[in-house]
């Protein structure tokens, strides 16, 4: 509204209250009919890359109360055999499987470049659910996504240097 008022001042015209009212009413009508902004990938139903990155940043900058409370798991899947990308039906099943396995864990997942990236609160139960998620993904479409490889990356506490060494599932981290 201030910009519109400035327009009238710059044009050396009196402020037209009817024009301002019409603008406000039109804006409200369009806003009601507009589709909600979504943070969901249309192929998988998982979160978008931008939303995932934002959440990692939020968790990483919470400070001392979040120290060691979250980690990142990446389940790398074999790429498609005969095309540049997995078919949309497989991506939809992949998303449903991931959401089903991680439901109630407080985890967030996205799919990018033949890998499922999962931000999750640390805990024995969640680690077990991640391993179950990997097994379910490997079983999709008669093993199309098998073998999968899972790696874990601890998130650093605020101000701490990031760990560059991943922990590979099934390996001793020492």
KOLMIKE-212141 format. One record per atom (N, C-alpha, C): atom name; x, y, z. Coordinates in Angstrom, 2 decimals, decimal comma, always signed. Example, Ala and Ser with C-alpha at 12.3 -4.5 7.8 and 13.67 -1.06 7.14 Angstrom:
! KOLMIKE-212141
(N; (+13,19; -5,69; +7,80))
(CA; (+12,30; -4,50; +7,80))
(C; (+13,20; -3,30; +7,80))
(N; (+12,85; -2,25; +7,08))
(CA; (+13,67; -1,06; +7,14))
(C; (+12,90; +0,03; +7,87))
***
This chain:
! KOLMIKE-212141
(N; (+0,83; -1,18; +0,00))
(CA; (+0,00; +0,00; +0,00))
(C; (+0,88; +1,25; +0,00))
(N; (+2,00; +1,18; +0,72))
(CA; (+2,90; +2,32; +0,72))
(C; (+3,45; +2,59; -0,66))
(N; (+3,74; +1,51; -1,41))
(CA; (+4,25; +1,68; -2,77))
(C; (+3,21; +2,33; -3,67))
(N; (+1,96; +1,95; -3,50))
(CA; (+0,90; +2,54; -4,32))
(C; (+0,72; +4,01; -3,95))
(N; (+0,80; +4,30; -2,65))
(CA; (+0,71; +5,70; -2,22))
(C; (+1,87; +6,50; -2,82))
(N; (+3,09; +5,92; -2,83))
(CA; (+4,24; +6,60; -3,41))
(C; (+4,05; +6,83; -4,90))
(N; (+3,39; +5,88; -5,57))
(CA; (+3,09; +6,05; -7,00))
(C; (+2,23; +7,28; -7,23))
(N; (+1,19; +7,43; -6,41))
(CA; (+0,31; +8,61; -6,55))
(C; (+1,09; +9,89; -6,27))
(N; (+1,95; +9,89; -5,26))
(CA; (+2,74; +11,07; -4,92))
(C; (+3,69; +11,40; -6,08))
(N; (+4,37; +10,36; -6,62))
(CA; (+5,30; +10,58; -7,73))
(C; (+4,60; +11,10; -8,97))
(N; (+3,36; +10,66; -9,17))
(CA; (+2,59; +11,12; -10,34))
(C; (+1,90; +12,45; -10,06))
(N; (+2,14; +12,97; -8,84))
(CA; (+1,53; +14,24; -8,43))
(C; (+0,01; +14,20; -8,59))
(N; (-0,55; +13,06; -8,14))
(CA; (-2,00; +12,86; -8,17))
(C; (-2,48; +12,63; -6,74))
(N; (-3,70; +13,00; -6,44))
(CA; (-4,24; +12,71; -5,11))
(C; (-4,41; +11,20; -4,95))
(N; (-4,24; +10,71; -3,72))
(CA; (-4,40; +9,28; -3,44))
(C; (-5,84; +8,90; -3,72))
(N; (-6,00; +7,86; -4,57))
(CA; (-7,34; +7,40; -4,96))
(C; (-7,73; +6,24; -4,04))
(N; (-8,56; +6,52; -3,05))
(CA; (-8,98; +5,52; -2,07))
(C; (-9,71; +4,36; -2,75))
(N; (-10,51; +4,63; -3,76))
(CA; (-11,22; +3,56; -4,47))
(C; (-10,22; +2,61; -5,14))
(N; (-9,15; +3,14; -5,70))
(CA; (-8,13; +2,30; -6,34))
(C; (-7,44; +1,43; -5,29))
(N; (-7,14; +2,01; -4,13))
(CA; (-6,51; +1,23; -3,06))
(C; (-7,43; +0,11; -2,58))
(N; (-8,72; +0,42; -2,43))
(CA; (-9,69; -0,58; -1,98))
(C; (-9,83; -1,69; -3,01))
(N; (-9,88; -1,35; -4,29))
(CA; (-9,98; -2,36; -5,35))
(C; (-8,75; -3,27; -5,36))
(N; (-7,57; -2,67; -5,18))
(CA; (-6,34; -3,46; -5,14))
(C; (-6,37; -4,44; -3,97))
(N; (-6,75; -3,97; -2,79))
(CA; (-6,79; -4,83; -1,60))
(C; (-7,80; -5,96; -1,77))
(N; (-8,98; -5,65; -2,32))
(CA; (-9,99; -6,69; -2,52))
(C; (-9,54; -7,72; -3,54))
(N; (-8,96; -7,25; -4,63))
(CA; (-8,46; -8,17; -5,66))
(C; (-7,35; -9,07; -5,12))
(N; (-6,45; -8,51; -4,35))
(CA; (-5,35; -9,26; -3,76))
(C; (-5,89; -10,35; -2,84))
(N; (-6,88; -10,00; -2,02))
(CA; (-7,47; -10,97; -1,08))
(C; (-8,18; -12,10; -1,82))
(N; (-8,91; -11,76; -2,88))
(CA; (-9,62; -12,79; -3,65))
(C; (-8,65; -13,77; -4,29))
(N; (-7,59; -13,27; -4,88))
(CA; (-6,61; -14,13; -5,54))
(C; (-5,88; -14,98; -4,51))
(N; (-5,53; -14,40; -3,37))
(CA; (-4,82; -15,14; -2,33))
(C; (-5,66; -16,31; -1,80))
(N; (-6,96; -16,13; -1,71))
(CA; (-7,83; -17,21; -1,23))
(C; (-7,88; -18,37; -2,23))
(N; (-7,82; -18,05; -3,52))
(CA; (-7,94; -19,07; -4,56))
(C; (-6,60; -19,70; -4,95))
(N; (-5,50; -19,10; -4,51))
(CA; (-4,17; -19,59; -4,91))
(C; (-3,88; -20,93; -4,24))
(N; (-3,16; -21,76; -4,97))
(CA; (-2,74; -23,05; -4,41))
(C; (-1,74; -22,80; -3,28))
(N; (-1,80; -23,61; -2,23))
(CA; (-0,85; -23,42; -1,14))
(C; (+0,57; -23,74; -1,59))
(N; (+1,53; -23,05; -1,02))
(CA; (+2,92; -23,30; -1,32))
(C; (+3,27; -24,66; -0,74))
(N; (+3,94; -25,48; -1,53))
(CA; (+4,22; -26,84; -1,09))
(C; (+5,72; -27,08; -0,98))
(N; (+6,09; -27,85; -0,01))
(CA; (+7,47; -28,28; +0,17))
(C; (+7,61; -29,76; -0,16))
(N; (+6,69; -30,26; -0,98))
(CA; (+6,64; -31,69; -1,30))
(C; (+6,99; -31,93; -2,77))
(N; (+7,89; -32,88; -2,98))
(CA; (+8,25; -33,28; -4,34))
(C; (+7,07; -34,03; -4,96))
(N; (+6,70; -33,65; -6,18))
(CA; (+5,51; -34,24; -6,80))
(C; (+5,71; -35,70; -7,20))
(N; (+6,92; -36,13; -7,43))
(CA; (+7,16; -37,51; -7,85))
(C; (+7,14; -38,49; -6,68))
(N; (+7,76; -38,12; -5,57))
(CA; (+7,92; -39,05; -4,45))
(C; (+7,00; -38,76; -3,28))
(N; (+6,54; -37,54; -3,16))
(CA; (+5,76; -37,16; -1,99))
(C; (+6,65; -36,86; -0,79))
(N; (+7,97; -36,94; -0,98))
(CA; (+8,91; -36,59; +0,08))
(C; (+9,17; -35,08; +0,00))
(N; (+9,94; -34,53; +0,92))
(CA; (+10,19; -33,09; +0,91))
(C; (+11,10; -32,70; -0,24))
(N; (+11,04; -31,43; -0,62))
(CA; (+11,90; -30,91; -1,69))
(C; (+13,31; -30,68; -1,15))
(N; (+14,25; -30,54; -2,08))
(CA; (+15,65; -30,29; -1,73))
(C; (+15,78; -29,01; -0,90))
(N; (+15,11; -27,94; -1,33))
(CA; (+15,21; -26,66; -0,62))
(C; (+14,70; -26,77; +0,81))
(N; (+13,58; -27,44; +1,00))
(CA; (+13,02; -27,60; +2,34))
(C; (+13,93; -28,47; +3,21))
(N; (+14,48; -29,50; +2,63))
(CA; (+15,37; -30,40; +3,35))
(C; (+16,62; -29,64; +3,82))
(N; (+17,22; -28,87; +2,91))
(CA; (+18,41; -28,10; +3,25))
(C; (+18,11; -27,09; +4,36))
(N; (+16,96; -26,45; +4,28))
(CA; (+16,59; -25,48; +5,30))
(C; (+16,46; -26,16; +6,66))
(N; (+15,86; -27,33; +6,68))
(CA; (+15,69; -28,04; +7,95))
(C; (+17,04; -28,49; +8,52))
(N; (+17,96; -28,93; +7,68))
(CA; (+19,30; -29,29; +8,15))
(C; (+19,97; -28,07; +8,78))
(N; (+19,84; -26,93; +8,13))
(CA; (+20,42; -25,70; +8,67))
(C; (+19,81; -25,36; +10,02))
(N; (+18,49; -25,48; +10,14))
(CA; (+17,82; -25,19; +11,40))
(C; (+18,31; -26,11; +12,51))
(N; (+18,39; -27,40; +12,22))
(CA; (+18,82; -28,37; +13,23))
(C; (+20,29; -28,14; +13,60))
(N; (+21,11; -27,80; +12,62))
(CA; (+22,54; -27,61; +12,86))
(C; (+22,86; -26,35; +13,64))
(N; (+21,95; -25,39; +13,64))
(CA; (+22,23; -24,12; +14,32))
(C; (+21,43; -23,94; +15,60))
(N; (+20,84; -25,01; +16,12))
(CA; (+20,05; -24,90; +17,35))
(C; (+20,89; -24,64; +18,58))
(N; (+22,16; -24,97; +18,53))
(CA; (+23,02; -24,72; +19,67))
(C; (+23,25; -25,95; +20,51))
(N; (+23,75; -25,76; +21,74))
(CA; (+24,16; -26,88; +22,58))
(C; (+23,05; -27,86; +22,91))
(N; (+21,79; -27,41; +22,94))
(CA; (+20,71; -28,33; +23,28))
(C; (+20,49; -29,39; +22,21))
(N; (+21,02; -29,16; +21,00))
(CA; (+20,83; -30,14; +19,93))
(C; (+22,08; -30,97; +19,67))
(N; (+23,13; -30,77; +20,45))
(CA; (+24,39; -31,46; +20,21))
(C; (+24,19; -32,96; +20,06))
(N; (+24,57; -33,46; +18,90))
(CA; (+24,49; -34,89; +18,66))
(C; (+23,08; -35,44; +18,59))
(N; (+22,08; -34,59; +18,45))
(CA; (+20,72; -35,08; +18,50))
(C; (+20,18; -35,55; +17,15))
(N; (+20,81; -35,15; +16,07))
(CA; (+20,35; -35,54; +14,73))
(C; (+21,52; -36,04; +13,89))
(N; (+21,18; -36,80; +12,89))
(CA; (+22,18; -37,28; +11,94))
(C; (+21,52; -37,35; +10,56))
(N; (+22,34; -37,51; +9,57))
(CA; (+21,88; -37,64; +8,20))
(C; (+22,21; -39,05; +7,72))
(N; (+21,22; -39,72; +7,18))
(CA; (+21,44; -41,04; +6,58))
(C; (+21,19; -40,89; +5,09))
(N; (+22,03; -41,52; +4,30))
(CA; (+21,84; -41,52; +2,85))
(C; (+21,79; -42,96; +2,39))
(N; (+20,66; -43,31; +1,78))
(CA; (+20,51; -44,65; +1,21))
(C; (+20,72; -44,50; -0,30))
(N; (+21,87; -44,94; -0,76))
(CA; (+22,20; -44,86; -2,19))
(C; (+21,62; -46,08; -2,89))
(N; (+20,87; -45,80; -3,94))
(CA; (+20,20; -46,85; -4,69))
(C; (+20,86; -47,00; -6,05))
(N; (+20,81; -48,19; -6,64))
(CA; (+21,37; -48,35; -7,98))
(C; (+20,58; -47,48; -8,95))
(N; (+21,29; -46,90; -9,89))
(CA; (+20,62; -46,07; -10,90))
(C; (+19,78; -46,92; -11,82))
(N; (+18,91; -46,28; -12,57))
(CA; (+18,08; -47,03; -13,52))
(C; (+18,94; -47,68; -14,59))
(N; (+18,50; -48,83; -15,04))
(CA; (+19,30; -49,61; -15,99))
(C; (+19,15; -49,15; -17,43))
(N; (+17,96; -48,70; -17,81))
(CA; (+17,72; -48,42; -19,23))
(C; (+17,26; -46,99; -19,50))
(N; (+17,36; -46,11; -18,53))
(CA; (+16,93; -44,73; -18,76))
(C; (+17,72; -43,80; -17,85))
(N; (+17,47; -42,50; -18,00))
(CA; (+18,19; -41,50; -17,21))
(C; (+17,65; -41,38; -15,80))
(N; (+16,42; -41,78; -15,59))
(CA; (+15,81; -41,65; -14,27))
(C; (+14,84; -42,79; -14,00))
(N; (+14,58; -43,03; -12,72))
(CA; (+13,60; -44,04; -12,36))
(C; (+12,23; -43,60; -12,83))
(N; (+11,37; -44,55; -13,19))
(CA; (+10,03; -44,21; -13,66))
(C; (+9,20; -43,63; -12,52))
(N; (+8,22; -42,83; -12,89))
(CA; (+7,44; -42,11; -11,88))
(C; (+6,66; -43,05; -10,96))
(N; (+6,25; -44,22; -11,45))
(CA; (+5,52; -45,14; -10,56))
(C; (+6,45; -45,70; -9,49))
(N; (+7,68; -46,00; -9,86))
(CA; (+8,65; -46,48; -8,88))
(C; (+8,97; -45,38; -7,87))
(N; (+9,10; -44,15; -8,34))
(CA; (+9,37; -43,03; -7,43))
(C; (+8,22; -42,84; -6,44))
(N; (+6,99; -42,99; -6,92))
(CA; (+5,83; -42,87; -6,02))
(C; (+5,85; -43,99; -4,98))
(N; (+6,16; -45,21; -5,39))
(CA; (+6,23; -46,33; -4,44))
(C; (+7,38; -46,13; -3,45))
(N; (+8,49; -45,62; -3,96))
(CA; (+9,64; -45,33; -3,11))
(C; (+9,24; -44,33; -2,02))
(N; (+8,58; -43,25; -2,41))
(CA; (+8,15; -42,25; -1,44))
(C; (+7,19; -42,82; -0,41))
(N; (+6,23; -43,62; -0,87))
(CA; (+5,28; -44,24; +0,06))
(C; (+5,99; -45,16; +1,04))
(N; (+6,96; -45,93; +0,53))
(CA; (+7,69; -46,86; +1,39))
(C; (+8,50; -46,11; +2,44))
(N; (+9,19; -45,06; +2,03))
(CA; (+10,00; -44,29; +2,97))
(C; (+9,11; -43,65; +4,03))
(N; (+8,03; -43,01; +3,60))
(CA; (+7,13; -42,37; +4,57))
(C; (+6,52; -43,40; +5,51))
(N; (+6,16; -44,56; +4,99))
(CA; (+5,58; -45,60; +5,84))
(C; (+6,57; -46,12; +6,87))
(N; (+7,80; -46,32; +6,47))
(CA; (+8,82; -46,84; +7,39))
(C; (+9,24; -45,83; +8,44))
(N; (+9,22; -44,55; +8,08))
(CA; (+9,71; -43,53; +9,00))
(C; (+8,61; -42,80; +9,76))
(N; (+7,37; -43,17; +9,52))
(CA; (+6,24; -42,51; +10,19))
(C; (+6,41; -42,56; +11,71))
(N; (+6,25; -41,43; +12,35))
(CA; (+6,33; -41,36; +13,79))
(C; (+7,73; -41,27; +14,36))
(N; (+8,74; -41,16; +13,52))
(CA; (+10,12; -41,09; +14,01))
(C; (+10,64; -39,66; +14,13))
(N; (+9,93; -38,70; +13,58))
(CA; (+10,42; -37,33; +13,56))
(C; (+11,43; -37,10; +12,47))
(N; (+11,53; -38,03; +11,54))
(CA; (+12,48; -37,94; +10,44))
(C; (+11,89; -37,18; +9,26))
(N; (+12,77; -36,69; +8,41))
(CA; (+12,38; -36,01; +7,18))
(C; (+13,24; -36,59; +6,06))
(N; (+12,63; -36,86; +4,91))
(CA; (+13,37; -37,50; +3,82))
(C; (+13,14; -36,78; +2,50))
(N; (+14,15; -36,82; +1,65))
(CA; (+14,04; -36,33; +0,28))
(C; (+14,74; -37,32; -0,64))
(N; (+14,36; -37,29; -1,91))
(CA; (+14,98; -38,16; -2,91))
(C; (+15,70; -37,26; -3,91))
(N; (+16,97; -37,60; -4,19))
(CA; (+17,74; -36,85; -5,18))
(C; (+18,86; -37,73; -5,71))
(N; (+19,01; -37,75; -7,03))
(CA; (+20,12; -38,45; -7,68))
(C; (+20,25; -39,91; -7,23))
(N; (+19,17; -40,66; -7,30))
(CA; (+19,15; -42,08; -6,93))
(C; (+19,58; -42,33; -5,49))
(N; (+19,23; -41,41; -4,62))
(CA; (+19,53; -41,60; -3,20))
(C; (+18,41; -40,98; -2,36))
(N; (+18,12; -41,64; -1,25))
(CA; (+17,16; -41,11; -0,29))
(C; (+17,99; -40,52; +0,86))
(N; (+17,80; -39,25; +1,11))
(CA; (+18,50; -38,53; +2,17))
(C; (+17,52; -38,38; +3,33))
(N; (+17,94; -38,78; +4,52))
(CA; (+17,04; -38,78; +5,67))
(C; (+17,70; -38,04; +6,84))
(N; (+17,03; -37,01; +7,32))
(CA; (+17,44; -36,30; +8,53))
(C; (+16,61; -36,90; +9,66))
(N; (+17,29; -37,42; +10,68))
(CA; (+16,54; -38,12; +11,73))
(C; (+17,12; -37,83; +13,11))
(N; (+16,24; -37,82; +14,12))
(CA; (+16,72; -37,72; +15,50))
(C; (+17,41; -39,03; +15,87))
(N; (+18,56; -38,92; +16,51))
(CA; (+19,29; -40,12; +16,89))
(C; (+18,55; -40,90; +17,97))
(N; (+18,61; -42,20; +17,83))
(CA; (+17,99; -43,09; +18,80))
(C; (+18,01; -44,50; +18,25))
(N; (+18,06; -45,46; +19,14))
(CA; (+18,13; -46,86; +18,73))
(C; (+16,92; -47,25; +17,87))
(N; (+15,75; -46,80; +18,28))
(CA; (+14,52; -47,13; +17,54))
(C; (+14,59; -46,57; +16,12))
(N; (+15,06; -45,34; +15,98))
(CA; (+15,14; -44,72; +14,65))
(C; (+16,17; -45,41; +13,77))
(N; (+17,29; -45,81; +14,35))
(CA; (+18,31; -46,53; +13,57))
(C; (+17,73; -47,85; +13,05))
(N; (+16,99; -48,52; +13,90))
(CA; (+16,35; -49,77; +13,49))
(C; (+15,36; -49,52; +12,35))
(N; (+14,59; -48,44; +12,45))
(CA; (+13,61; -48,12; +11,41))
(C; (+14,32; -47,76; +10,09))
(N; (+15,48; -47,13; +10,16))
(CA; (+16,24; -46,81; +8,95))
(C; (+16,71; -48,08; +8,25))
(N; (+17,16; -49,04; +9,02))
(CA; (+17,58; -50,31; +8,43))
(C; (+16,38; -51,02; +7,79))
(N; (+15,23; -50,94; +8,44))
(CA; (+14,01; -51,49; +7,85))
(C; (+13,62; -50,77; +6,58))
(N; (+13,81; -49,47; +6,55))
(CA; (+13,51; -48,67; +5,36))
(C; (+14,39; -49,12; +4,19))
(N; (+15,66; -49,31; +4,45))
(CA; (+16,59; -49,78; +3,41))
(C; (+16,14; -51,12; +2,87))
(N; (+15,74; -52,04; +3,75))
(CA; (+15,31; -53,37; +3,32))
(C; (+14,03; -53,29; +2,48))
(N; (+13,10; -52,43; +2,87))
(CA; (+11,86; -52,28; +2,11))
(C; (+12,15; -51,69; +0,73))
(N; (+13,06; -50,72; +0,65))
(CA; (+13,41; -50,14; -0,65))
(C; (+14,05; -51,18; -1,56))
(N; (+14,91; -52,01; -1,00))
(CA; (+15,57; -53,05; -1,80))
(C; (+14,58; -54,07; -2,32))
(N; (+13,46; -54,25; -1,65))
(CA; (+12,47; -55,23; -2,05))
(C; (+11,48; -54,69; -3,10))
(N; (+11,46; -53,38; -3,31))
(CA; (+10,51; -52,80; -4,27))
(C; (+10,74; -53,35; -5,68))
(N; (+9,65; -53,59; -6,36))
(CA; (+9,66; -54,03; -7,76))
(C; (+10,67; -55,15; -8,01))
(N; (+10,54; -56,20; -7,23))
(CA; (+11,39; -57,39; -7,38))
(C; (+12,88; -57,08; -7,31))
(N; (+13,26; -56,18; -6,42))
(CA; (+14,67; -55,90; -6,21))
(C; (+15,29; -54,90; -7,16))
(N; (+14,48; -54,11; -7,86))
(CA; (+14,99; -53,11; -8,79))
(C; (+15,98; -52,17; -8,12))
(N; (+15,75; -51,86; -6,85))
(CA; (+16,59; -50,90; -6,13))
(C; (+17,60; -51,59; -5,21))
(N; (+17,96; -52,80; -5,56))
(CA; (+18,90; -53,57; -4,76))
(C; (+20,18; -53,77; -5,56))
(N; (+21,32; -53,75; -4,96))
(CA; (+21,59; -53,52; -3,55))
(C; (+21,69; -52,01; -3,25))
(N; (+21,21; -51,64; -2,09))
(CA; (+21,30; -50,26; -1,62))
(C; (+22,43; -50,19; -0,60))
(N; (+22,99; -49,02; -0,48))
(CA; (+24,09; -48,81; +0,47))
(C; (+23,72; -47,63; +1,37))
(N; (+23,82; -47,81; +2,67))
(CA; (+23,45; -46,75; +3,60))
(C; (+24,68; -46,22; +4,32))
(N; (+24,73; -44,88; +4,39))
(CA; (+25,81; -44,21; +5,10))
(C; (+25,20; -43,22; +6,08))
(N; (+25,88; -43,02; +7,21))
(CA; (+25,41; -42,08; +8,23))
(C; (+26,43; -40,95; +8,39))
(N; (+25,92; -39,75; +8,53))
(CA; (+26,74; -38,57; +8,75))
(C; (+26,22; -37,84; +9,99))
(N; (+26,98; -37,83; +11,07))
(CA; (+26,53; -37,08; +12,25))
(C; (+26,52; -35,59; +11,93))
(N; (+25,53; -34,87; +12,43))
(CA; (+25,49; -33,42; +12,24))
(C; (+26,31; -32,78; +13,35))
(N; (+27,15; -31,82; +13,00))
(CA; (+27,96; -31,18; +14,03))
(C; (+27,11; -30,27; +14,91))
(N; (+27,57; -30,07; +16,12))
(CA; (+26,92; -29,10; +17,00))
(C; (+27,21; -27,71; +16,46))
(N; (+26,42; -26,74; +16,82))
(CA; (+26,62; -25,37; +16,36))
(C; (+28,03; -24,93; +16,73))
(N; (+28,77; -24,44; +15,74))
(CA; (+30,13; -23,96; +15,95))
(C; (+31,20; -25,04; +15,90))
(N; (+30,82; -26,31; +15,85))
(CA; (+31,81; -27,39; +15,78))
(C; (+32,14; -27,68; +14,32))
(N; (+33,35; -28,14; +14,03))
(CA; (+33,68; -28,48; +12,64))
(C; (+32,89; -29,70; +12,19))
(N; (+32,53; -29,72; +10,92))
(CA; (+31,76; -30,84; +10,36))
(C; (+32,64; -32,06; +10,21))
(N; (+32,07; -33,22; +10,47))
(CA; (+32,79; -34,47; +10,28))
(C; (+32,74; -34,85; +8,81))
(N; (+33,89; -35,08; +8,23))
(CA; (+33,93; -35,44; +6,81))
(C; (+33,91; -36,94; +6,62))
(N; (+33,98; -37,70; +7,72))
(CA; (+34,05; -39,14; +7,61))
(C; (+32,67; -39,74; +7,85))
(N; (+32,11; -40,35; +6,82))
(CA; (+30,81; -41,00; +7,02))
(C; (+30,98; -42,31; +7,77))
(N; (+29,91; -42,73; +8,40))
(CA; (+29,87; -44,04; +9,05))
(C; (+29,02; -44,92; +8,14))
(N; (+29,61; -45,95; +7,60))
(CA; (+28,91; -46,83; +6,68))
(C; (+28,19; -47,90; +7,47))
(N; (+26,93; -48,14; +7,15))
(CA; (+26,15; -49,16; +7,87))
(C; (+26,85; -50,50; +7,77))
(N; (+26,99; -51,15; +8,90))
(CA; (+27,60; -52,47; +8,92))
(C; (+29,09; -52,43; +9,17))
(N; (+29,68; -51,23; +9,25))
(CA; (+31,11; -51,12; +9,51))
(C; (+31,33; -50,57; +10,90))
(N; (+32,44; -50,96; +11,53))
(CA; (+32,82; -50,41; +12,81))
(C; (+33,37; -49,01; +12,55))
(N; (+32,83; -47,93; +13,21))
(CA; (+33,26; -46,59; +12,91))
(C; (+34,69; -46,28; +13,38))
(N; (+35,35; -47,17; +14,11))
(CA; (+36,72; -46,88; +14,59))
(C; (+37,74; -47,08; +13,52))
***
